[in-house]
Amino acid sequence: MAVKPTAIDPVSAPSRVESDAGLMLANERLQRFAATLAGDQVRAREERDWLRTMIDQVPDYLYIKDSEARFVIANKAVAADLGHGNPNDLIGKNDLDVHPPELARRYYEDDLSVLHEGKQLIDHEEYVVRPDGSQIWLSTTKRPLRSPDGAIIGLVCMARDITERRQTEARIHFLAYHDALTGLPNRAQFERDLAGLAERAAGGTPAALVLLDLDRFKHINDTLGHVAGDDLLRQLANRLFQLIGPAGMMARLGGDEFAILLEGPAAGAAESICAAIQVQFGRPFNLIGDPAFINSSFGIARWKPGSNADGMLRQADIALYEAKARGRGRWVVFAEPMARSVEDKRRIEQDLRRALAAGTELRLDYQPIFAADGVCMVGAEALVRWEHPTRGLLSPEVFIGIAEERGLIERLGEWVFNEACAMLQQSSLPWVAVNVSPVELRSRGFVDRAIEGLAERGIDAARLQLEITEGVLLDNSEATANGLSRLRAAGIRLALDDFGTGYSSLNYLRRYNVDKLKIDRSFVAQIGQSADAEVIVRTVIDLARSLNMRVTAEGVATELQRDYLVARGCHELQGFLLSEPLPLEALLTLPGVAA
């Protein structure tokens, strides 16, 4: 069947001219779009370049990670610290690619908390290890990065280098818990370490505490100066550190006192460690170019069930006190009887404070001192006695040491001085001798009180003799020397008590211009029994006479002793053979004594 051709509508069919015009218009539009697109791309590149320049100028870390915790953008600060010169080298990598595994896992866990839970990590302090092994600390803030519809598509991180601040904080913390002079832990750190040791000991770990105190360290400071004393402490700390090492923890508690904490097998070897320290201290220390020697005393406390940190410290302190009481230069392990002794001293201290405050119970007895003829009384020694309400009559040996330790010696000494002055006002005795503690003599104001007290009462200074021990002379400080010189210049006489039992140095006798030597009773008691003791007695008498000093023998109990002393030229005699100590009332009844 034939198909008829369809006629074309002349209205709808465009002319060639119209077709060409439409093509030209479309081309123009396309060109304009292409130009716009090219401009947008240029602007986009410029914006990216500006953004890159901007973030690379920031010294802090800036980076963006995608939802898989891979780097998308990072600045030069991040790349440089991670060992990459070009930040683009980080793109597509994760933390495992650029950090040590342990740190990478830690960072990845932080990232997941932001990416999966939407949490923000604000000013979180962490550290990064550089390729060269150095470490820097960062204050890091991470926030989730969200699309317009709120979905988390990544995270953005900003981190600031706080290494200098952390180092400053670490230094401040170190100084807070370490001794600036020796670098050892200080008392604050020691208390922390001791508490930790006590906890571990309660769980079954053997533990011990050793307190170490230098013997006569003050003598080093006074003779060589504090600079030398500080140098000695530094050298000593270094020797301790080398000797103890990881076997224990050491601390300087203050002054010349150190502590050593031992646990495990080392705790059972505490005595051996003390012995090793003494061997180390046997080697000379080099101070200002000269060799110096030092010794120490040790107190050891071992952990016992039911104990605690404070209990161990108290026990070690008691043991240290006992070591010093036994003659220094030794170690003592704490035992319960020591605690009872300390408690007894504490009670004596309390009772002595009460007695001094009340002005009762204490009294002075006076033991007459005679010329060589044994008849003429030339003076008397004041001896303090304590009529304790429950303990009975206590001799000075029981409470003088406690008074010195507990800060009561000045009050006691002042009471003795006032009582002795009152006696001089009531008697015609040529003089009275009063014992002075080294602690008392070193105290401020003692010299002034003595000189002014005599002047106020109108008592001739020559009627007061102060008996000092060789320990006072060994103090060798300018304060002691000046004090003794002022006393002698005022007319007060000085007698060196118990001569021969200590160092007995001629240099000290010359320096301090002592007026009298007193031969200790321990030598007098051996006259007729020990040739060595007799040699010492003769030597002291000859020495005193050659230096134009008086010499007194104390503890004369037999006629043999008296005759021997008189024959050798002893000036004065004191002892039970001639008279026992007398209460003031009895003394004043003797012929020629009362004023």
Number of C-alpha atoms within 10 A of each C-alpha: 3 4 5 6 6 6 6 8 7 8 7 7 10 10 10 9 8 11 11 11 11 12 11 12 11 11 12 12 12 12 12 12 12 12 12 12 12 12 12 12 12 12 12 12 12 12 12 12 11 12 12 16 13 11 18 19 12 12 14 19 22 19 23 22 24 19 18 16 21 18 23 19 18 24 24 24 21 21 20 14 18 18 14 16 14 14 22 15 13 23 15 15 15 19 19 14 12 17 17 14 12 9 16 17 14 12 18 16 11 15 28 16 15 23 26 13 11 17 15 16 16 14 14 11 15 16 15 19 15 16 15 9 8 9 13 16 19 21 18 20 16 23 19 25 20 15 9 6 6 8 12 18 16 23 26 21 19 17 23 16 19 17 15 11 11 15 12 12 12 12 12 12 11 17 14 15 19 21 19 12 12 19 16 23 24 23 19 14 20 23 17 13 18 24 15 13 23 25 14 15 22 17 10 12 15 20 25 27 27 31 27 24 24 18 17 14 17 17 15 20 16 16 14 14 13 13 12 17 20 18 17 23 19 16 16 18 20 14 15 18 17 10 15 17 11 11 17 18 19 25 27 25 22 11 12 18 17 23 27 22 21 26 23 16 12 19 23 15 14 24 18 11 19 22 15 15 19 19 11 16 18 13 12 12 18 14 18 12 7 8 10 16 13 18 18 22 26 30 28 29 26 24 23 15 10 7 13 18 19 13 15 23 22 15 25 27 21 24 26 27 19 23 23 19 10 13 10 19 16 18 25 22 20 22 15 9 9 16 15 11 13 14 12 11 18 14 12 18 19 11 14 21 17 13 17 15 10 10 11 12 15 19 17 20 20 24 24 24 26 21 17 22 13 16 10 12 22 16 24 23 22 25 20 21 17 20 15 16 9 6 9 9 13 14 13 14 8 12 18 17 14 18 22 16 12 14 13 18 22 20 15 20 21 15 17 21 21 14 15 24 18 13 22 22 14 14 16 15 20 15 21 23 22 23 20 19 21 19 14 21 19 16 14 12 12 16 20 12 13 18 17 14 16 19 12 8 12 11 16 15 21 15 19 24 25 19 21 21 19 20 12 21 22 16 19 16 17 11 15 19 15 12 19 23 17 15 19 18 11 16 15 21 22 22 24 24 21 21 22 20 13 11 12 16 12 10 9 16 18 10 12 17 16 23 19 24 25 24 25 18 17 14 22 25 18 15 21 12 10 12 11 11 17 19 12 15 25 16 14 20 23 17 15 22 17 9 15 12 18 17 24 26 29 22 21 21 17 15 11 11 19 24 13 17 24 17 10 13 14 25 20 23 27 29 20 14 15 20 16 13 19 17 16 18 11 11 19 18 10 10 8 11 16 16 11
